[in-house]
């Protein structure tokens, strides 16, 4: 069992891996971390397997005269060709829960074959039960254009990898650092009625912006027609958030907690309901401008209705 941690650069993948390892260790689950990012030189955790023992990005750039993106694709193709190296390294971790920390280059998970092939081999040939954990930075919700883009990336990644998949809005404790949300947090987690974002897009008087707006409308229609994407809020610094994240991931891969874990998580696990609306409400009240006053208004309305 394990996780394939993916997402755009800066979405907090390595920080999530470190936080998840700490959390899993706390509930007595044996865990191992596998770094598959040859460009990650400042890991916030000690990895059990490191792709840099096989290939190093800087050396590829120097020897083949490639830029960072081209060199990273070469590194992942090299890993694909030498997948037996990974198998031998991971076999030594038998019995452990595995967390794979992947690079952040988006095209590796939306278009390129290497990471898809790696995921396929691990889940089909090796019989690993893995969940893709896709992180996107929550502050993109404050910009309708960026939010539509990350939703499209999430959908494309889900369709490309063809693995059990959970999407998270990472760094939710910083969600309004770059501006306020146009709607409540649940609007962005549920990914429903995205057409309500269209009026907030760029000025229609600008010909380029008008064309871009039409493209956004079509993207929204495609995303809603698939009806596959939703998000769960995530903050690595919030223990309740990590608990909810692990619950969603375990459910996606059918992980049943070992006896040694049950007592440790007895007071940590709430009802198993998939997308936890209580978690969304918690982040909404604590980290967005939808403040306590609005909550009090709802309570008053509910009281009057009764």
N, C-alpha and C positions, 0 to 999 in steps of 0.2 A: 504494500500500500504506500501511497505517497502523493506528492504535489509537484506539478510543473508550474513554477512561478514565472509568469511572463508579464509583459506590459511595456509601454513606451519608456524612453529614458527619463529618469527623474521621478518615476511614479512610486518609488520607495520599495522596490523589489528586495534588495539586499537587507534593508532595515526590517522588512516584513519577515524575511527568512530568519534573521537573528531573533526577532521577537517571538516568532512561532516556535523556534527551537527552545527558547527559554520557557515558554508556556507549556510545551509538551513535556519538557523535563520536569516541570512542576507537577504535572499530573501523572508522572511515572511512566511515560511512554518513551521507549528507546527510540532515538531519532538520529539520523545522519544527514549531513548537508553536503550536497554535490554542487560545486561551482562549475557551470558550463559557460561562463563569460570570460573569454581570454583577454578582455580589455579591463577587467575589474581588478585593480591593483590595491584597492583600499577596502578590503572586505571587513565588515563589522562583526565577523564571526570566524571561528576556526573551522575550516572545511575538512571533511573526511576524504573527499576526492576532489582534485583540482585539475581542470582541463589544461592549465598552464604547465603541468607536468608532461603534457603531450605536445602542445603547440602554444606559442606566445604571439600575440597580435603584433607587437612592435617588431619582432624578428621577421614576420611575414611582410610587413610594410616595407622594411628595409631591403629584404632580399628580392622581393617581387615588384618593388616600386609601385605599390598600391596605396590608395588612400585608406582612411580608417574604415569606411563602409565596405569597400571591396575586399579589404583584408579580413574583415569580420565574416563576410560571406564565405571566403576561402577557408577560414578556420572551421566553420560549421560543416562545410562540405568535407573537409579533412577528417573531422570527427565522425561524420557519416560513413566515410570509407574505412575508418579504423574503429568501428563500433565495438569490435571485440575487446579493444583496450578498455572501453567503458564497462563492458560486461564483466571482465575479470576484476576490475576495481570494485564494482558494486557487489559482486558475489561475495566479497570479503565482509560485507556489511549485512550478511544474512540475519533475518529476524528484526531488523531495524526498520522504522518508518522513514521513508526517503523524501527529502526535499531537494528538488533540482532548481538551481538559480540560473535562469537563462539570460542571454544578452537582451538589450532593450531595442534593438533595431527592428522597427515595425514590420518591414517587408519579409523578415524571416518567418513571421507567423501569419501573414496575409497572402503571400504569393510564393515564396521560395519553398523548394521541396525538402531541404535538409532537415529542418526541425520537425516537419510533418512526418518524414521518414523515421526519425529518431523516436517520436511518440508512437508511431505505428509498431515499430519493432519492439519497443518496451511493453506495449499493452497487448500485442498479439503473439509475438514470438516468445517473449520472456514471461508473459502472463502476469505482468505487474498491473495492479489496479490503481490507476493514476487519474487525478483530477487537474485540469488546467485552471490555475488560479490567476485570473487576469486582473491586473491593477491599473486603474487610470486615476490621475490626480483629480481630486474632488473640486479643486478651484476652477476647473474647466466649466463647471455648471453655471458659473457667474457670467459666462460669455456664450450666448446662444449658438454662434457660429462654431466655436470650439466644442461645445457639448454635442452638437449634431455630428461633428467629425469623429469624436471618440466613440459615440454610439455606433457609427458606421464601421469603425475599426474593430470594435468589439464583436459586431455581427460577422464581419469578414473573417475574423480569427476563429470564431466558433465554427463556421462552415468549413474553414480550411483544415483545422486540426482534427476535427471529428472525434473528440474525446469528451468525457464528462467535463463540464465547464461551469465555473462560478465567476461572476464579475463583481469587483469591489470598487467603490469610490474611496481611494486611499487618502490619508491625511485629512479626514473629515473634521478634525479639530482645527484645521486652518482653512475651512471651506470658503469663508468670506474675506480672506486676506486680500483679495484683488477686486472686491466688489460685492454687491448684494445680489442675492438670488431673486429672480423675477417671480418665482412661485415657491411654494413650500417644498421641503426636501423630498417628500414622497412623490411629487411630480417627477423628479429626476431619477429616483430609484425604480419606479414602476415602468418608466419609458412608455407612457400611454398618452395619447392626444398631443403628440409633439407638434402638431400643426399650430398650437397656441404660441409657439416660439417664433413663428414666421414674422409677425408684425414687429418683433424686436430686432430683426436683421437690418442690414445696412440700408441707408437712404435710397429709395427707389429712383430718385432724380439722377443718381449716378448710373450711367449705362452699364458699367462693369458690375456695380453692386446689384443692379436689377437682374442682370444675367445670373449672377451668383445666387441671388434669392430664388430664382426659378429652379436652379440646380438643387438648392437646399430643400425646396418643396418636394422635388422628385426623390431625394434621398430619404426624407421623412416618410414618404409613401412606401418606399421599398422596405425600410426598417419595420414599419407598422404592419405591412403585409406578412412579413416573416414572423412577427410576434414571438421572437426568441429571446430578446435581450431584456434583462433587468439587472439592477445593481443592489448591493447591500453596502451600507456605510461601514467604513473601517477606520480605526485609529489604533496604531500599534501601542500607543501609550495608555489606552483604555482597556483594562482587563476584561470587562464585559464585552467589548467589541471583539477581542480576540477569541473569547469563548463562543460568541455567535458565529464568527468566521469558521472556526474549527467544526462547529456543529453542521454548518452548511456543506463543508468539504467532505466530512465523514459520511453525510447522507448521500452525497453525489456518487461516492465510490462504494457504498455499502459496508463501511468499516464498522465492525462491532467491537466495542471497547473490551479490552482484556480484563480479567478479574482484578489484576493489580491496579487498574485505573479506576474502577468503579467507585471505590470509597473516596478517591481523590477528587472525582468530578461530581459527587453526589450533590454538593451544595453549589455547583457551578453551572449546571445544565438546566435551562428552563424548558418549557414545552417545545417539542420538535415540530415546528410549524413552517419550516422553509424560511421564506422572507419574514423576518421578525419585525412586525410593525412597532413593537415597544422600543426596539433598538433605534428605529428611524425616528420615533417621537423623542427619544432621549437626545439624539444629535440635533434634531430640529430646535429643541428648547435651549440646549446648552451652547450651540455654536452658530446659530443663525439669528437674523434680526426679527424672525417671527417669535416675538418675545412672550414673556409670561402674561402680559396683558391680553394677548390674543387667546391664550389658553384659558384665562379667566373668563373671557367673553364666551367661549365655547361651553364652559362649565355652566355659566349662567343660562345660556340658551337651552342646554340639556335639562337643567333644573326646571325651567319654565315648561318645557315639553312634557315633563313628567306630571 
